[in-house]
Amino acid sequence: MLPPYVGILVNDVMYAGIPLGKTKYERIDYYLEAGKKFGITPCFFRIRDYKAGKAWIKAYVQTDDDQFVLAVVPMPQVIHNRAIYNGIKEFRTLRSWSDEGRVLFNSWNRYGKLFIHNVLMKNPGLQPYLPRTRKATPANVKSMMKQFDSIIIKPDRSSKGRGVMKLSRTQKKWKLLYPSTLHVRNTKWHSIVFNGLKLPPVLRRRLQNGKYIVQQCVALATYKKRPFDLRVAVQRGAAGEWKITGIVAKVASDRIFLTNVSQGSTIHRLEEILQQEYPHLTHEEVIRSIHHLALSVADQLGQSLPCMADLGLDIGLTTDGVPMFIECNGKDQRYSFLNAGMLKEWKASYENPMAFAKHLLTSGKEVDRPHAGKADR
């Protein structure tokens, strides 16, 4: 008899690649290794494979000869969401699984940046580490221009640096730097210099046509004269507690200010950067402060969004070694550890969710269902 099944909810592209062994950066064999370690059987399926009211689901499982086959298996009681869904229909389906008594962690991983900021602001201890963030209306943008010399304007719910703009004060004028398109593969950037607080038409149009936030620009520490920030993987483990899986530094390219890997940034170990650029700082204290902030953020989100168990936090670091929260990713792109040569951390990023799944199966504890209301919070 096989050990109990744990579901891995995946998107269509990854699902199609499983029997071919072509899942790009997702190492599903690490899930399988972890499954053997913790006495569970991972199975892989999509949201569309679920039929309401059915106790069974068709999913990919690995056979004894290491092949993947579609099999009809009991609908798992614990499911880890590694897909992204945007619609209210999918949101309701995920809620229905919880209503049926199943535990789905990272159930909804597309919370808006402003929503997450407001959740964190409820914790007074976190407030000094949160850059000023507001809904990006023309009035709010102008208000932030009066307070700061540099601000970031970005879509509330996009990722990978898509659509991000920057306003910087240059002497008595302002400079808007913006992408030619809103596509993630955009390679052309434009700039407009203007006087006073009269926002350029292109900025007004984008604010009118989409939901954006405006955020105080954190003065990031640099590596070889390029700004960098950190991706901190925070996950729940075998005892249900939050733990730091690993930290990587993302250094912006010399082409643009963005630190997203998809925008050309390079990945480095934080320790390398601290040794080369910041020998005057106490490195252990810097790393300890990053850990403390990341765990505090995860704990606050875990209390308000109890289905969260696997987070990728973007944290900036000032030249004084002070960490500043930037944003939270509910579906962490784990390949950053691979790019940094941090293979132990990369493997752990798959093992920890399986350890947490085993914890949920054996402890009898429940994770609250997704919040009622709009799916695009």
C-alpha positions in Angstrom: 0.0 0.0 0.0 1.3 3.4 -1.0 1.9 6.1 1.7 -0.8 8.8 1.8 -0.9 11.1 -1.2 0.0 14.8 -1.1 -1.1 16.9 -4.0 1.1 19.3 -5.9 -1.2 21.7 -7.8 0.6 22.8 -11.1 -0.1 24.9 -14.1 -0.8 23.6 -17.6 2.8 24.0 -18.9 4.4 22.1 -16.1 1.8 19.4 -16.2 2.4 18.8 -19.9 6.2 18.5 -19.3 6.0 16.0 -16.5 5.8 12.8 -18.6 8.5 14.2 -20.9 10.8 15.1 -18.1 10.7 18.7 -19.2 9.7 20.9 -16.3 12.3 23.6 -16.8 13.5 24.9 -13.4 11.0 22.9 -11.3 12.8 19.8 -10.0 9.9 17.5 -9.2 12.3 14.7 -8.4 13.1 16.7 -5.3 9.5 16.5 -4.2 9.6 12.7 -4.8 12.8 12.3 -2.7 11.3 14.3 0.1 8.1 12.2 -0.2 10.2 9.0 0.4 11.9 10.7 3.4 8.7 11.7 5.0 6.5 8.8 4.1 4.2 10.5 1.6 3.4 10.1 -2.1 3.4 13.3 -4.2 1.0 13.4 -7.1 0.7 16.2 -9.6 -2.5 17.6 -11.1 -4.2 20.8 -12.4 -7.3 22.6 -11.1 -9.2 21.5 -14.1 -8.7 17.8 -13.2 -10.9 18.2 -10.2 -14.6 17.2 -10.5 -16.8 18.7 -7.9 -18.0 16.2 -5.3 -15.7 13.4 -6.5 -13.4 11.6 -4.0 -10.9 10.7 -6.7 -8.7 12.7 -9.1 -6.6 11.8 -12.1 -3.0 12.8 -11.4 0.6 12.0 -12.4 2.4 9.7 -10.1 5.8 8.0 -10.4 6.0 4.3 -11.0 8.6 1.9 -9.6 10.6 2.2 -12.8 10.7 6.0 -12.4 8.2 6.7 -15.1 5.3 9.1 -14.7 1.8 7.8 -15.5 -1.7 9.2 -15.1 -3.5 7.4 -12.3 -6.8 7.7 -10.6 -5.9 8.4 -6.9 -7.9 9.5 -3.8 -8.2 13.3 -3.8 -5.4 14.3 -1.4 -6.3 15.7 2.0 -3.2 18.0 1.8 -2.3 20.0 -1.3 0.6 22.4 -2.0 -0.3 25.0 -4.6 2.5 25.7 -7.1 0.2 27.2 -9.8 -1.1 30.8 -10.3 -4.7 31.5 -10.9 -6.3 34.9 -11.4 -10.0 34.3 -11.8 -12.9 34.2 -9.3 -14.0 30.8 -10.7 -10.6 29.3 -9.7 -10.8 31.1 -6.4 -14.1 29.5 -5.6 -12.9 26.1 -6.6 -9.9 26.4 -4.2 -12.3 27.5 -1.5 -14.5 24.5 -2.1 -11.6 22.1 -1.5 -11.2 23.7 2.0 -15.0 23.5 2.5 -14.7 19.7 1.9 -12.1 19.5 4.7 -8.9 19.5 2.7 -5.9 21.5 3.6 -4.5 23.6 0.7 -1.5 25.7 1.6 -0.4 28.7 -0.4 -4.0 28.4 -1.7 -4.2 31.9 -3.0 -0.8 33.3 -4.0 -1.8 36.4 -5.9 -2.5 38.9 -3.2 -2.0 42.5 -4.3 1.1 44.4 -3.1 -0.9 47.1 -1.4 -3.0 44.5 0.4 0.1 42.8 1.7 1.6 46.1 2.8 -1.5 47.0 4.7 -1.5 43.6 6.5 2.1 44.2 7.6 1.4 47.8 8.7 -0.9 46.4 11.4 2.3 45.2 13.2 3.9 48.3 14.8 7.2 46.4 15.0 7.4 46.0 11.3 6.5 49.6 10.3 10.0 51.0 10.4 11.0 48.4 7.8 8.2 49.1 5.4 8.8 51.8 2.7 5.9 54.3 2.4 3.4 52.7 0.0 0.1 54.0 -1.3 -2.4 53.4 -4.2 -1.0 55.1 -7.2 -3.4 57.9 -8.1 -2.2 61.1 -9.6 -2.8 62.9 -6.3 -0.9 60.3 -4.3 2.0 60.3 -6.8 2.3 64.1 -6.4 2.1 63.8 -2.6 5.0 61.2 -2.6 7.0 63.5 -5.0 6.9 66.2 -2.3 8.2 63.8 0.3 10.9 61.8 -1.5 13.5 62.3 -4.2 12.9 58.9 -5.8 9.8 56.8 -6.0 8.8 53.6 -7.7 5.4 53.1 -9.5 4.5 49.5 -10.2 1.5 47.3 -11.0 -0.2 46.1 -7.9 -0.3 42.4 -8.9 2.3 41.8 -11.7 5.6 40.1 -11.2 9.1 39.8 -12.8 9.5 43.6 -13.0 6.8 44.0 -15.6 5.5 47.5 -16.0 7.7 49.1 -13.2 8.4 52.9 -13.6 10.7 55.2 -11.6 10.4 58.9 -10.8 13.7 60.6 -9.8 14.3 64.2 -8.8 17.1 65.8 -10.9 18.0 69.2 -9.5 14.7 71.2 -9.9 13.2 68.8 -12.4 11.8 65.3 -12.4 12.7 62.3 -14.6 10.3 59.5 -15.5 11.9 56.2 -16.6 9.4 53.8 -18.0 9.3 50.6 -20.2 8.1 50.8 -23.8 5.7 47.9 -23.2 4.2 46.1 -20.3 5.6 42.8 -21.5 8.0 41.0 -19.2 10.5 40.7 -22.1 10.5 44.5 -22.7 13.9 45.7 -23.7 13.2 49.3 -24.6 13.1 52.1 -22.0 12.2 55.7 -22.4 12.7 58.8 -20.2 10.8 62.1 -19.9 12.1 65.1 -18.0 9.5 67.5 -16.7 9.0 70.5 -14.4 6.9 70.7 -11.3 4.2 68.2 -10.4 2.5 68.0 -13.8 2.6 64.3 -14.5 3.5 63.2 -18.1 0.5 61.9 -20.2 2.1 58.4 -20.5 2.1 58.1 -16.7 -1.4 59.3 -16.4 -2.6 56.9 -19.0 -1.0 53.9 -17.3 -2.4 54.9 -13.9 -5.8 55.2 -15.5 -5.7 51.9 -17.4 -4.3 49.7 -14.6 -4.0 49.2 -10.8 -0.7 50.6 -9.6 1.0 51.3 -6.3 3.5 54.1 -5.6 6.3 53.3 -3.2 9.2 55.1 -1.6 12.4 54.0 -3.4 14.7 52.3 -0.9 18.3 53.5 -1.3 19.8 50.0 -1.9 23.3 48.9 -1.1 25.4 48.3 -4.2 27.7 45.6 -5.6 30.2 46.8 -8.2 28.3 50.1 -8.4 25.0 48.3 -9.2 22.1 48.1 -6.7 21.0 44.8 -5.3 18.3 43.4 -3.2 17.7 40.0 -1.6 15.4 37.1 -2.2 14.7 35.4 1.1 12.9 32.0 1.0 10.8 31.5 4.1 8.9 28.3 4.5 7.1 26.2 7.1 8.9 23.0 8.1 8.3 19.7 9.8 7.0 21.2 13.0 4.9 23.8 11.3 7.2 26.6 12.2 8.5 29.3 9.8 12.2 28.9 8.9 14.7 30.6 6.6 15.5 28.3 3.7 18.1 30.6 2.1 19.1 34.0 0.9 20.4 35.1 -2.5 21.4 38.6 -3.7 20.0 39.9 -7.0 22.2 42.5 -8.6 20.7 44.8 -11.2 22.3 44.8 -14.7 24.1 47.9 -16.0 21.1 48.4 -18.3 18.3 49.2 -15.9 17.6 49.6 -12.2 15.4 46.5 -11.8 16.8 43.5 -9.8 14.5 40.9 -11.2 16.2 37.9 -12.8 13.9 38.2 -15.8 15.1 41.7 -16.3 18.8 40.7 -16.5 20.0 40.8 -13.0 22.7 38.4 -11.8 22.6 36.1 -8.8 25.2 36.1 -6.1 25.7 34.8 -2.6 25.1 37.5 0.0 28.3 36.6 1.9 30.4 37.3 -1.2 29.0 40.8 -1.5 29.4 41.6 2.1 33.0 40.5 2.2 33.9 42.4 -1.0 31.9 45.6 -0.6 31.1 45.9 3.1 33.9 44.6 5.2 33.2 47.3 7.9 29.8 45.8 8.7 29.4 42.9 11.2 28.2 40.3 8.7 26.7 38.0 11.3 24.6 40.9 12.6 23.4 41.9 9.1 22.3 38.3 8.4 20.7 38.0 11.8 18.7 41.2 11.2 17.6 39.9 7.7 16.4 36.6 9.3 14.5 38.5 12.0 12.7 40.7 9.6 11.9 37.9 7.2 10.5 35.7 10.0 8.5 38.6 11.5 7.0 39.3 8.0 6.1 35.6 7.5 4.6 35.4 11.0 2.4 38.4 10.4 1.3 37.1 7.0 0.7 33.7 8.5 -1.6 35.1 11.2 -3.6 37.1 8.6 -3.4 34.7 5.7 -3.1 31.3 7.4 -2.9 29.3 4.2 0.5 30.7 3.5 3.5 28.4 4.1 5.9 29.1 1.2 7.1 32.6 0.6 9.7 34.4 -1.4 10.4 37.8 0.2 12.2 40.6 -1.6 14.2 42.5 1.0 16.4 45.5 0.3 19.5 46.3 2.3 20.8 49.8 3.0 24.5 50.7 2.9 24.3 50.5 6.7 23.2 46.9 6.6 19.6 47.7 7.6 17.0 45.4 5.9 13.8 46.9 4.3 10.8 44.9 3.1 10.0 45.5 -0.5 7.4 42.9 -1.5 6.2 39.3 -1.1 5.9 36.6 -3.7 3.4 33.8 -3.0 5.0 31.5 -5.6 8.7 31.7 -5.1 10.9 31.1 -8.1 13.3 28.7 -6.5 15.9 28.6 -9.3 17.7 31.6 -7.8 19.4 29.1 -5.5 20.5 27.0 -8.5 21.9 30.1 -10.2 23.9 31.0 -7.1 25.3 27.5 -6.8 23.4 27.0 -3.5 22.3 23.4 -4.2 21.6 22.5 -0.6 19.2 25.4 -0.3 17.6 24.7 -3.7 16.8 21.1 -2.6 15.6 22.3 0.8 13.1 24.6 -0.9 11.3 21.5 -2.2 11.8 19.4 0.9 10.4 21.9 3.4 6.8 22.0 1.8 6.7 18.2 1.9 7.8 18.2 5.5 5.0 20.7 6.3 2.5 18.5 4.4 3.5 15.5 6.5 3.1 17.7 9.6 -0.4 18.6 8.5 -1.3 15.0 7.9 -0.1 13.7 11.2 -0.8 16.6 13.5 -4.5 16.8 12.8 -4.2 20.6 12.7 -6.1 22.6 10.1 -5.1 25.5 8.0 -7.8 28.1 7.6 -9.5 28.3 4.2 -8.8 31.3 1.9 -10.4 34.5 2.9 -13.8 35.2 1.6 -14.3 38.1 -0.8 -12.7 39.2 -4.0 -9.9 37.0 -5.4 -7.8 40.0 -6.5 -7.1 41.4 -3.0 
